[in-house]
Amino acid sequence: MWIVILLFILLNFYGYILMNLDKQKAIKREWRISERKLWIVSILGGALGAMIGMKQFRHKTKHVTFKYLLPLLSIITTGFYIFIIMKLV
């Protein structure tokens, strides 16, 4: 059970950090983190962290997919992790 909780926390922290890094790279006009990578991390369970990062850093807020699907995905993935943890208890 603790492994699942730790995985959820790490993925969300990673999603948050990726949003910050991508924002900083966008400001500096450097090579960016692909949206595909952001979505993969989000689908695996980091959507909540990515969404918090999106709001805090004001990054990708004009992209319709991120604006609407990321909050939905964070509800789904958080619910999935809660379901898995409840089954393990």
C-alpha positions as CSV (number, residue, x, y, z in Angstrom):
1,M,0.0,0.0,0.0
2,W,2.8,2.4,0.9
3,I,4.4,1.8,-2.5
4,V,1.2,2.9,-4.3
5,I,0.9,6.1,-2.1
6,L,4.6,6.9,-2.7
7,L,4.2,6.3,-6.5
8,F,1.2,8.7,-6.5
9,I,3.1,11.4,-4.6
10,L,6.2,11.0,-6.8
11,L,4.3,11.1,-10.1
12,N,2.4,14.2,-9.0
13,F,5.6,15.9,-7.8
14,Y,7.2,15.0,-11.2
15,G,4.2,16.4,-13.1
16,Y,4.4,19.7,-11.1
17,I,8.2,19.9,-11.8
18,L,7.7,19.2,-15.5
19,M,5.2,22.1,-15.8
20,N,7.7,24.4,-14.1
21,L,10.6,23.3,-16.3
22,D,8.6,23.6,-19.4
23,K,7.4,27.1,-18.5
24,Q,11.0,28.2,-17.8
25,K,12.2,26.7,-21.1
26,A,9.3,28.6,-22.9
27,I,10.4,31.9,-21.3
28,K,14.0,31.3,-22.4
29,R,12.9,30.0,-25.9
30,E,14.8,26.8,-25.3
31,W,13.9,23.2,-26.4
32,R,10.7,22.3,-24.7
33,I,9.3,19.3,-22.9
34,S,7.0,17.5,-25.3
35,E,3.2,17.6,-24.6
36,R,3.3,13.8,-25.1
37,K,5.6,13.4,-22.1
38,L,3.4,15.7,-20.0
39,W,0.3,13.6,-20.9
40,I,2.1,10.3,-20.2
41,V,3.1,11.4,-16.7
42,S,-0.4,12.7,-16.2
43,I,-2.1,9.5,-17.3
44,L,0.1,7.4,-15.1
45,G,-1.0,9.4,-12.1
46,G,0.7,12.8,-12.1
47,A,-2.3,14.8,-13.4
48,L,-3.1,16.5,-10.1
49,G,0.5,17.8,-9.8
50,A,0.6,18.8,-13.4
51,M,-2.7,20.7,-13.0
52,I,-1.5,22.5,-9.9
53,G,1.6,23.4,-11.8
54,M,-0.4,24.6,-14.8
55,K,-2.4,26.9,-12.6
56,Q,0.5,28.1,-10.4
57,F,2.9,28.8,-13.3
58,R,0.1,29.9,-15.7
59,H,1.4,27.5,-18.3
60,K,-0.6,25.8,-21.0
61,T,-3.8,27.4,-19.7
62,K,-4.9,28.5,-23.2
63,H,-4.6,24.9,-24.5
64,V,-8.1,23.5,-24.5
65,T,-6.9,19.9,-23.9
66,F,-4.9,21.0,-20.9
67,K,-7.6,23.4,-19.6
68,Y,-10.4,20.9,-19.6
69,L,-9.0,17.4,-19.8
70,L,-6.2,17.7,-17.2
71,P,-8.7,18.5,-14.4
72,L,-10.9,15.7,-15.5
73,L,-7.9,13.3,-15.7
74,S,-6.7,14.4,-12.2
75,I,-10.1,13.4,-10.8
76,I,-10.0,10.1,-12.6
77,T,-6.4,9.2,-11.7
78,T,-6.8,10.3,-8.0
79,G,-10.0,8.2,-7.8
80,F,-8.2,5.3,-9.4
81,Y,-5.3,5.5,-6.8
82,I,-7.8,5.8,-4.0
83,F,-9.6,2.7,-5.3
84,I,-6.4,0.7,-5.5
85,I,-5.4,1.8,-2.0
86,M,-8.8,0.8,-0.6
87,K,-8.5,-2.6,-2.2
88,L,-5.1,-3.1,-0.6
89,V,-6.2,-2.3,2.9
